[in-house]
C-alpha cells in the first residue's frame, strides 16, 4: 500500500462566496489537496462512523492514472480534519490464457476504471462499485465495459486480491454493463445498480436499468433484474439506490419515457425515473418526472447525477440539456413513495448567463438542499465584468421546496483549470465537507477536500 503526499495550499485555491456572519473561524475551515504528479478523479465521499454511530473518518472513492497510463480505482481515507490516514489503488486484470500476440506469454487485459460509489460495511471494511473499460486490439475489442465490484478490509486492502466482474452477455464483448451504485441492506446483503446493454436486433441496442442483490455471507445472488423500454435510444440508467423503511428498494436514475406530469405536451425528452422494487425484486412502481421549463417550446432532457434521502423522501440532482443546447443543473424533490413534490433549474441569478452542471448533493442541518457541481465555463464578461476562468466548482443552496436561497452561491477553483465539486457530506455540527477535482494543468489533477459552513464559506 502506498501513502500519498498531500499538499495544503489555501492561497492557491480561489474561493469567492457571500459573506456570512455565522461562518466558522479559520481554524474550522480548510482546503487540502491529495495526490502525486498524475491525474485523479474523485466520484464519491462518505463518512465512516465508529461503533457508537459517531463520525470519525472520511473515505473518498475515484480513480488514479498509473505510471503505465491505466486508470485504476483509488481510495483515500482521512480524519475529519482532512489529515491523511491511508490510501490504496487497484484495477481489473484478466489473463486470457491464450498467446494471441506470439510472445510466448498468455495475454493480459487491463481495465481503465471508471469510479462509481463506495459503501462502508457494518461489520467493517468497504465495498466499491464501478466500471472497467477493456480494450484488446488483437481481437478488435474496444471499450468493452464490465461492472466491477471490490471488497476492501479495514486497511483498504483488496480482499483475496480480486476485483469481481459482471458482464452484460458472456462471450459478447459488444454489449456493456455499467456499475453506478451499491448499498448495504438491513439484512447484511448488498444491492448494486447500473445499466445493462441489450442487442434488440436489426442493429439496435439500448440500455435497461440493472439491479442485483448479493448475499455476502453465503456468496450467492439472491435476485437480479432489468427494467426498461425496448427501442433505439430508449435508454434507462440506474444511478443511485436506497433501502426504504418498509424494506422496499428505490432505484433513481433517468430514462427516455415521457414525464408523468405531461409538460411540453408530452414531448419532454429524457426524464428522472424512480423505480421501486420490493424485497423480492418484484416491481412496485416506476414514476417518471421532468423539470418544467418557463419556455413552453423548449424541451428539457434530465440526466441524473446523484440523490439523497430526506425527511420527506428524496432529493435528486443532475443536469438538464435543453433543446436549445443550454446546460443547467436541476434539483428535484419527491416523497418516499416517489410522488413529485417540487423541482427547479439552476440558471444562476448571482452569476448571470452562466451555464451550470449538477453533480452532488447533501442536506444542510435545517434540511435545505446543498447542490454541488460545476460552472463549465465561468465567463462573466457578458455581465458587465471581465472575469474569465475555466470550469469552476459550484456550491448552491436551495430550500426544501427547491427554491434557491438568495445570495448563497459560491465558486471554487484555480483560474485556468477545469475544476468541479463532485459531492459532499454534512457533519453533525452542520459543517459541509466537499470533495472536488482540481486541475493544475499539464495532466496533473488532484483531489481536494474542503470543509465549509452551510453557506459555502471558508472564512
Phi and psi in degrees as a GROMACS rama.xvg file:
@    title "Ramachandran Plot"
@    xaxis  label "Phi"
@    yaxis  label "Psi"
@TYPE xy
-102.221  144.097  UNK-2
-101.25  138.364  UNK-3
-85.1284  152.959  UNK-4
-93.8738  127.652  UNK-5
-111.263  150.699  UNK-6
-117.808  141.028  UNK-7
-117.105  108.659  UNK-8
-127.638  80.5758  UNK-9
-61.3158  -35.6094  UNK-10
-75.3332  -20.0397  UNK-11
-81.4875  -27.118  UNK-12
-94.0213  122.31  UNK-13
-80.6699  131.967  UNK-14
-128.953  126.886  UNK-15
-127.417  122.476  UNK-16
-150.132  163.508  UNK-17
-70.2185  137.296  UNK-18
-67.6598  144.681  UNK-19
-136.491  121.58  UNK-20
-67.6655  -18.9209  UNK-21
-97.09  13.2601  UNK-22
-65.9668  153.686  UNK-23
-70.292  161.471  UNK-24
-71.0264  160.435  UNK-25
-54.9147  -28.8292  UNK-26
-69.0454  -20.6527  UNK-27
-87.8596  -23.5638  UNK-28
-104.765  149.885  UNK-29
-156.27  160.611  UNK-30
-133.324  122.867  UNK-31
-131.846  146.334  UNK-32
-110.273  149.349  UNK-33
-136.173  131.395  UNK-34
146.018  168.65  UNK-35
-102.485  -171.846  UNK-36
-82.4902  69.6041  UNK-37
-151.622  -162.721  UNK-38
-112.798  128.309  UNK-39
-120.071  148.542  UNK-40
-136.003  111.145  UNK-41
-82.0099  142.864  UNK-42
-124.954  -15.9178  UNK-43
-155.907  147.966  UNK-44
-134.556  137.903  UNK-45
-135.977  154.758  UNK-46
-90.3253  138.569  UNK-47
-102.701  128.482  UNK-48
-105.428  148.409  UNK-49
-81.4906  -175.833  UNK-50
-65.5718  -19.7863  UNK-51
-92.0206  4.10029  UNK-52
80.3937  19.1504  UNK-53
-99.2484  129.139  UNK-54
-66.2904  135.648  UNK-55
-141.78  -9.01732  UNK-56
-146.382  166.231  UNK-57
-123.378  147.728  UNK-58
-132.914  133.394  UNK-59
-116.365  137.525  UNK-60
-121.571  144.513  UNK-61
-179.773  -140.599  UNK-62
-137.864  161.362  UNK-63
-138.827  134.911  UNK-64
-81.8241  124.515  UNK-65
-84.4919  174.709  UNK-66
-71.974  -7.18625  UNK-67
-102.576  12.2109  UNK-68
67.6719  24.8547  UNK-69
-99.4109  148.252  UNK-70
-94.3238  115.544  UNK-71
-102.256  157.189  UNK-72
-63.6951  149.999  UNK-73
-140.563  133.06  UNK-74
-124.965  133.487  UNK-75
-127.798  132.133  UNK-76
-124.182  136.621  UNK-77
-135.884  168.937  UNK-78
-82.3184  -177.985  UNK-79
-71.4508  -11.5737  UNK-80
-95.9577  8.49693  UNK-81
80.5171  10.966  UNK-82
-78.858  128.236  UNK-83
-63.1455  132.346  UNK-84
-103.818  -56.4513  UNK-85
-164.273  174.579  UNK-86
-155.385  163.076  UNK-87
-156.475  155.25  UNK-88
-138.414  150.794  UNK-89
-160.725  154.449  UNK-90
-145.663  170.172  UNK-91
-83.146  129.437  UNK-92
-135.073  134.566  UNK-93
-137.315  125.838  UNK-94
-91.6542  120.337  UNK-95
-71.4848  -19.9203  UNK-96
82.6119  0.211405  UNK-97
-128.779  148.873  UNK-98
-98.3613  89.7667  UNK-99
-86.0027  -19.0284  UNK-100
-93.0622  -15.2108  UNK-101
79.5899  18.5723  UNK-102
-94.5576  6.2772  UNK-103
86.1529  1.32236  UNK-104
-123.551  146.144  UNK-105
-59.2689  141.157  UNK-106
-67.877  144.926  UNK-107
-123.703  129.272  UNK-108
-107.092  126.535  UNK-109
-104.957  149.407  UNK-110
-106.873  147.289  UNK-111
-95.1171  113.249  UNK-112
-84.4711  144.927  UNK-113
-120.946  113.501  UNK-114
-68.8607  139.586  UNK-115
-109.289  -104.079  UNK-116
-130.716  162.065  UNK-117
-124.151  141.392  UNK-118
-128.545  114.716  UNK-119
-64.6078  137.89  UNK-120
-98.6447  148.518  UNK-121
-59.2798  -41.6359  UNK-122
-88.2489  14.0792  UNK-123
102.835  153.316  UNK-124
83.927  -170.285  UNK-125
-144.087  158.391  UNK-126
-125.138  137.162  UNK-127
-120.895  152.96  UNK-128
-135.424  146.815  UNK-129
-171.215  -162.683  UNK-130
-130.77  134.199  UNK-131
-109.616  126.608  UNK-132
-99.2749  120.792  UNK-133
-108.63  135.108  UNK-134
-126.442  128.632  UNK-135
-131.491  96.0652  UNK-136
-62.8798  -27.9197  UNK-137
-67.4353  -29.3368  UNK-138
-110.488  10.0783  UNK-139
69.8765  25.6414  UNK-140
-98.7634  123.687  UNK-141
-130.056  125.898  UNK-142
57.3023  47.4098  UNK-143
-80.7105  116.196  UNK-144
-104.062  130.951  UNK-145
-125.83  148.793  UNK-146
-79.3754  130.732  UNK-147
-126.544  136.221  UNK-148
-119.776  134.971  UNK-149
-125.061  136.021  UNK-150
-108.111  124.362  UNK-151
-113.623  145.775  UNK-152
-84.909  -174.42  UNK-153
-67.4772  -14.5752  UNK-154
-98.3963  11.6169  UNK-155
67.9263  19.4358  UNK-156
-83.9766  136.991  UNK-157
-71.5017  118.337  UNK-158
-62.4859  135.136  UNK-159
59.8958  13.3042  UNK-160
50.706  37.2037  UNK-161
-131.186  130.676  UNK-162
-104.751  114.06  UNK-163
-80.2015  138.602  UNK-164
-120.324  140.89  UNK-165
-124.352  130.911  UNK-166
-109.636  157.166  UNK-167
-68.4992  -49.8241  UNK-168
-141.989  103.002  UNK-169
-52.5299  131.119  UNK-170
87.8459  -6.34038  UNK-171
-121.81  94.4495  UNK-172
-75.6234  0.841469  UNK-173
-82.8532  -11.3376  UNK-174
-111.501  134.614  UNK-175
-101.342  155.292  UNK-176
-133.162  120.106  UNK-177
-104.419  133.278  UNK-178
-106.684  122.815  UNK-179
-115.22  -40.9552  UNK-180
-149.766  152.925  UNK-181
-145.516  139.914  UNK-182
-133.611  157.964  UNK-183
-93.5494  128.276  UNK-184
-86.8138  166.822  UNK-185
-64.1838  -21.0844  UNK-186
-89.1519  5.68575  UNK-187
90.6825  -8.10598  UNK-188
-81.1746  174.308  UNK-189
-118.589  153.138  UNK-190
-126.638  122.312  UNK-191
-117.318  149.296  UNK-192
-136.586  158.913  UNK-193
-178.969  -144.108  UNK-194
-140.71  140.895  UNK-195
-119.456  130.981  UNK-196
-90.1127  139.058  UNK-197
-124.608  146.716  UNK-198
-91.3786  111.894  UNK-199
-90.0276  -2.48565  UNK-200
87.859  156.706  UNK-201
67.1629  24.9063  UNK-202
79.5182  9.5603  UNK-203
-102.758  126.398  UNK-204
-126.749  150.65  UNK-205
-153.274  169.007  UNK-206
-104.698  140.181  UNK-207
-114.392  156.917  UNK-208
-59.0968  137.907  UNK-209
-125.787  136.894  UNK-210
-144.027  151.195  UNK-211
-151.739  131.244  UNK-212
-104.51  130.376  UNK-213
-126.305  127.727  UNK-214
-85.7081  107.527  UNK-215
-65.5315  -43.5339  UNK-216
-63.3932  -45.394  UNK-217
-93.9245  -2.03476  UNK-218
53.6451  54.8215  UNK-219
-146.562  150.897  UNK-220
-77.875  124.626  UNK-221
-81.2501  -48.2211  UNK-222
-160.453  159.148  UNK-223
-145.038  163.898  UNK-224
-169.166  169.137  UNK-225
-133.967  158.256  UNK-226
-149.702  131.687  UNK-227
176.048  179.467  UNK-228
-109.453  130.744  UNK-229
-78.414  130.063  UNK-230
154.088  156.975  UNK-231
-62.235  128.142  UNK-232
67.7418  11.9051  UNK-233
-91.4291  70.8887  UNK-234
-95.1372  138.284  UNK-235
-116.745  142.397  UNK-236
-139.83  107.453  UNK-237
-80.5801  120.737  UNK-238
-105.302  -47.7762  UNK-239
-131.484  155.876  UNK-240
-138.701  144.575  UNK-241
-140.682  146.357  UNK-242
-96.4541  127.031  UNK-243
-84.0683  167.05  UNK-244
-64.3968  -25.6869  UNK-245
-86.9912  3.55711  UNK-246
92.8228  -14.2736  UNK-247
-69.7812  163.972  UNK-248
-118.529  130.357  UNK-249
-109.007  121.087  UNK-250
-107.504  125.036  UNK-251
-116.44  131.105  UNK-252
-164.604  -150.819  UNK-253
-133.357  160.431  UNK-254
-154.064  174.272  UNK-255
-100.324  11.1797  UNK-256
-77.8231  151.444  UNK-257
-64.1022  147.222  UNK-258
-66.4664  140.278  UNK-259
-65.8097  -16.8662  UNK-260
-82.692  -14.5423  UNK-261
71.8141  17.6326  UNK-262
-62.6145  153.36  UNK-263
57.9534  35.5589  UNK-264
64.8504  23.9955  UNK-265
88.5301  -10.4408  UNK-266
-94.9394  86.3007  UNK-267
-133.356  25.4645  UNK-268
62.9976  -144.922  UNK-269
-83.5351  140.24  UNK-270
-135.317  171.361  UNK-271
-80.2469  135.786  UNK-272
-122.828  137.72  UNK-273
-115.784  105.294  UNK-274
-100.075  114.714  UNK-275
-104.105  131.239  UNK-276
-124.485  156.136  UNK-277
-87.8812  -173.261  UNK-278
-68.3355  -12.3004  UNK-279
-103.331  2.97424  UNK-280
87.78  8.40998  UNK-281
-83.5496  146.08  UNK-282
-72.7996  137.127  UNK-283
-109.538  -50.1777  UNK-284
-164.809  156.336  UNK-285
-150.102  68.1857  UNK-286
-68.473  153.39  UNK-287
-131.552  132.955  UNK-288
-138.173  147.854  UNK-289
-118.169  175.221  UNK-290
-100.379  125.13  UNK-291
-76.0574  128.768  UNK-292
-87.2476  147.323  UNK-293
-66.9305  -20.2219  UNK-294
-101.268  108.308  UNK-295
-61.0961  -20.707  UNK-296
-87.3955  -8.68858  UNK-297
-91.3347  129.665  UNK-298
-94.6812  129.584  UNK-299
-106.105  126.407  UNK-300
-107.145  111.236  UNK-301
-90.8577  134.334  UNK-302
-124.067  116.483  UNK-303
-77.6287  134.662  UNK-304
-109.527  -35.1843  UNK-305
-162.767  166.432  UNK-306
-157.596  162.482  UNK-307
-148.765  149.396  UNK-308
-71.3902  140.588  UNK-309
-127.011  177.147  UNK-310
-66.5068  -26.6036  UNK-311
-100.637  -17.0834  UNK-312
163.153  -103.793  UNK-313
-139.624  143.751  UNK-314
-111.688  129.338  UNK-315
-121.449  135.899  UNK-316
-130.624  159.759  UNK-317
176.672  -153.069  UNK-318
-130.069  136.222  UNK-319
-103.179  125.83  UNK-320
-105.623  117.19  UNK-321
-85.9609  165.555  UNK-322
-67.594  -10.5861  UNK-323
-96.2795  10.5471  UNK-324
67.0991  31.2725  UNK-325
-100.808  146.948  UNK-326
-112.206  129.68  UNK-327
-141.246  137.541  UNK-328
-65.188  152.266  UNK-329
-132.053  156.399  UNK-330
-128.623  134.58  UNK-331
-134.938  141.333  UNK-332
-120.858  133.927  UNK-333
-131.855  164.925  UNK-334
-76.1626  172.89  UNK-335
-66.4816  -21.8303  UNK-336
-91.0382  0.578972  UNK-337
93.4035  18.4437  UNK-338
-83.6962  131.818  UNK-339
-64.4049  130.717  UNK-340
-110.273  -48.5162  UNK-341
-165.121  162.901  UNK-342
-163.345  156.598  UNK-343
-159.752  144.485  UNK-344
-85.9957  150.383  UNK-345
-106.949  85.0844  UNK-346
-96.3758  96.8791  UNK-347
-45.4782  123.074  UNK-348
-86.0321  -26.6869  UNK-349
-75.4077  -41.5774  UNK-350
-112.886  83.3463  UNK-351
-61.7848  134.968  UNK-352
83.6207  4.51729  UNK-353
-97.0122  134.276  UNK-354
-75.9004  158.894  UNK-355
-137.845  153.991  UNK-356
-129.349  134.964  UNK-357
-97.7321  125.842  UNK-358
-122.294  -41.8194  UNK-359
-135.329  168.756  UNK-360
-153.789  143.872  UNK-361
-147.172  170.411  UNK-362
-106.769  137.807  UNK-363
-72.1908  169.47  UNK-364
-60.3524  -28.7386  UNK-365
-94.3473  12.7781  UNK-366
74.946  10.1303  UNK-367
-62.2306  156.748  UNK-368
-96.518  125.227  UNK-369
-99.2128  117.226  UNK-370
-98.711  125.426  UNK-371
-110.995  150.573  UNK-372
174.812  -134.499  UNK-373
-151.558  143.262  UNK-374
-93.2442  107.833  UNK-375
-58.2452  -34.1686  UNK-376
-144.627  105.73  UNK-377
-89.4331  80.5724  UNK-378
-119.172  112.489  UNK-379
-101.884  15.8194  UNK-380
-63.5855  -24.7205  UNK-381
-84.146  0.729701  UNK-382
-113.549  23.1324  UNK-383
84.6772  9.714  UNK-384
-124.112  173.972  UNK-385
-113.137  16.9679  UNK-386
-70.9831  123.676  UNK-387
-140.594  114.75  UNK-388
-134.596  175.363  UNK-389
-81.0562  -153.751  UNK-390
-66.8462  135.378  UNK-391
-122.505  145.519  UNK-392
-67.0588  147.288  UNK-393
-123.528  137.144  UNK-394
-132.539  118.38  UNK-395
-137.95  146.661  UNK-396
-117.179  133.502  UNK-397
-121.801  151.494  UNK-398
-80.9942  -178.398  UNK-399
-69.8777  -13.4343  UNK-400
-96.2636  14.714  UNK-401
64.8656  30.804  UNK-402
-101.096  133.834  UNK-403
-62.6052  136.819  UNK-404
-80.4547  120.864  UNK-405
-56.9999  128.735  UNK-406
82.953  -6.80004  UNK-407
-98.4567  83.9433  UNK-408
-152.214  126.589  UNK-409
-132.964  151.304  UNK-410
-121.737  147.283  UNK-411
-136.9  139.933  UNK-412
154.064  175.402  UNK-413
-85.8233  152.209  UNK-414
-61.0998  -38.913  UNK-415
-106.987  -3.99616  UNK-416
-89.3843  172.482  UNK-417
-105.152  89.6971  UNK-418
-105.137  155.902  UNK-419
-156.395  144.18  UNK-420
-97.2474  122.901  UNK-421
-101.052  -24.3752  UNK-422
-169.695  172.634  UNK-423
-160.378  161.61  UNK-424
-131.291  159.396  UNK-425
-115.436  130.029  UNK-426
-83.6501  161.085  UNK-427
-57.8612  -26.2695  UNK-428
-84.0807  4.67706  UNK-429
92.4418  -8.71284  UNK-430
-70.0558  147.791  UNK-431
-105.887  129.826  UNK-432
-112.761  114.371  UNK-433
-109.214  151.803  UNK-434
-118.061  137.237  UNK-435
-134.749  159.036  UNK-436
-108.355  120.193  UNK-437
-116.329  124.244  UNK-438
-93.8312  114.205  UNK-439
-94.1135  -2.35991  UNK-440
85.2683  164.672  UNK-441
65.5027  26.3423  UNK-442
81.1594  5.76357  UNK-443
-101.882  117.542  UNK-444
-131.871  125.118  UNK-445
-112.281  157.544  UNK-446
-84.3523  137.537  UNK-447
-122.398  136.488  UNK-448
-113.227  130.296  UNK-449
-125.3  133.079  UNK-450
-104.789  119.018  UNK-451
-126.556  166.958  UNK-452
-87.5404  179.169  UNK-453
-68.5941  -9.46558  UNK-454
-104.916  13.1612  UNK-455
76.9666  24.2831  UNK-456
-101.382  140.995  UNK-457
-90.2401  -23.8402  UNK-458
